[in-house]
Amino acid sequence: MIDHLDIKFRIFIVASPFCLGLTALAMDFHIASSQQYKEMVTALHRSPCLSYAITLWGEKSIRSRMLVIFMVAGAITFPISSIRRGLLDKEDYEQLPSPLKTKIVIASWLNTTGFTWLVINYFII
């Protein structure tokens, strides 16, 4: 279906979702391996989503910390719905540092966009 397109554009279409996903993964890795993880845990101490994620995955390794961040990112990306369903405490959300909140939300949307683009590419190619 994309055989008539220029080779550079085809490479761009195929490589872009991987670049988006790897960028988001690098952002999450940075959070998991830095002091920002402790800031997130401290700020969200009353939120059920954090305690559930830590109970499920633990927090000893970088891998488990990243899985905790992935689960918390869903609640932080849609805060109104998460607060209404009881996954996120309103005070905790307000206490979360704004740069960290922005970084988690951007990484979440990059992952979502990259995955969606990858699925679309599958059906186009």
C-alpha positions as CSV (number, residue, x, y, z in Angstrom):
1,M,0.0,0.0,0.0
2,I,2.9,2.4,0.6
3,D,5.0,1.1,-2.3
4,H,4.5,4.3,-4.2
5,L,5.9,6.6,-1.5
6,D,9.5,7.8,-1.3
7,I,11.9,5.6,0.6
8,K,12.8,8.3,3.1
9,F,9.1,8.8,4.0
10,R,8.5,5.0,4.3
11,I,11.5,4.8,6.7
12,F,10.0,7.7,8.7
13,I,6.6,6.0,8.9
14,V,8.1,2.8,10.1
15,A,10.7,4.2,12.5
16,S,8.7,6.9,14.2
17,P,6.7,4.7,16.5
18,F,9.8,3.1,17.8
19,C,11.5,6.5,18.4
20,L,8.4,7.7,20.3
21,G,8.3,4.5,22.4
22,L,12.0,4.5,23.2
23,T,11.9,8.2,24.2
24,A,9.1,7.5,26.6
25,L,10.9,4.4,27.9
26,A,14.0,6.6,28.5
27,M,11.9,9.2,30.4
28,D,10.4,6.5,32.6
29,F,13.8,4.9,33.2
30,H,15.2,8.2,34.3
31,I,12.4,8.7,36.8
32,A,12.8,5.1,38.1
33,S,16.5,5.4,38.6
34,S,16.6,8.9,40.1
35,Q,15.4,10.8,43.2
36,Q,12.2,11.6,41.3
37,Y,10.9,8.1,42.1
38,K,11.1,8.8,45.8
39,E,9.4,12.2,45.3
40,M,6.5,10.4,43.5
41,V,6.2,7.8,46.2
42,T,6.3,10.5,48.9
43,A,3.7,12.7,47.2
44,L,1.3,9.8,46.4
45,H,1.4,8.0,49.7
46,R,-2.4,8.1,50.2
47,S,-3.3,7.0,46.7
48,P,-4.6,3.4,46.4
49,C,-3.1,3.1,42.9
50,L,0.5,3.5,44.2
51,S,0.0,1.1,47.1
52,Y,-1.5,-1.5,44.8
53,A,1.2,-1.1,42.2
54,I,4.0,-1.4,44.8
55,T,2.3,-4.5,46.4
56,L,1.9,-6.1,42.9
57,W,5.4,-5.3,41.5
58,G,7.6,-4.3,44.5
59,E,10.2,-1.5,44.2
60,K,13.6,-3.1,44.6
61,S,14.7,-3.3,41.0
62,I,14.6,-0.7,38.2
63,R,12.2,-3.0,36.3
64,S,9.7,-3.2,39.1
65,R,10.0,0.6,39.6
66,M,9.2,1.2,36.0
67,L,6.2,-1.1,36.2
68,V,5.0,1.0,39.2
69,I,5.5,4.2,37.2
70,F,3.5,2.7,34.2
71,M,0.5,1.9,36.5
72,V,0.6,5.3,38.3
73,A,0.9,7.1,34.9
74,G,-2.5,5.9,33.9
75,A,-4.0,7.5,37.0
76,I,-2.0,10.7,36.7
77,T,-2.8,11.1,33.0
78,F,-6.5,11.1,33.6
79,P,-6.7,12.6,37.1
80,I,-10.4,13.6,37.2
81,S,-11.6,10.1,36.4
82,S,-9.0,8.5,38.7
83,I,-10.0,10.7,41.6
84,R,-13.7,10.0,41.0
85,R,-13.0,6.2,40.9
86,G,-10.9,6.4,44.1
87,L,-7.6,5.4,42.5
88,L,-5.9,8.7,43.2
89,D,-6.2,11.0,46.2
90,K,-6.9,14.7,45.2
91,E,-4.4,16.1,47.8
92,D,-1.8,13.6,46.6
93,Y,-2.3,14.7,43.0
94,E,-1.9,18.4,44.0
95,Q,1.2,17.6,46.1
96,L,3.0,15.8,43.2
97,P,5.6,18.2,41.8
98,S,4.5,19.8,38.6
99,P,7.7,18.9,36.5
100,L,7.4,15.3,37.6
101,K,3.7,15.2,36.8
102,T,4.4,16.7,33.3
103,K,7.2,14.2,32.6
104,I,5.0,11.2,33.6
105,V,2.1,12.4,31.4
106,I,4.3,13.2,28.4
107,A,5.9,9.8,28.6
108,S,2.5,8.2,28.9
109,W,1.2,10.0,25.8
110,L,4.4,9.2,23.9
111,N,3.8,5.5,24.6
112,T,0.2,5.7,23.6
113,T,0.9,7.6,20.4
114,G,3.8,5.3,19.5
115,F,1.7,2.1,20.1
116,T,-1.3,3.5,18.1
117,W,1.0,4.5,15.3
118,L,2.6,1.1,15.3
119,V,-0.8,-0.6,15.0
120,I,-1.8,1.7,12.2
121,N,1.5,1.0,10.4
122,Y,0.8,-2.8,10.7
123,F,-2.4,-2.4,8.8
124,I,-1.0,0.0,6.3
125,I,2.0,-2.0,5.4
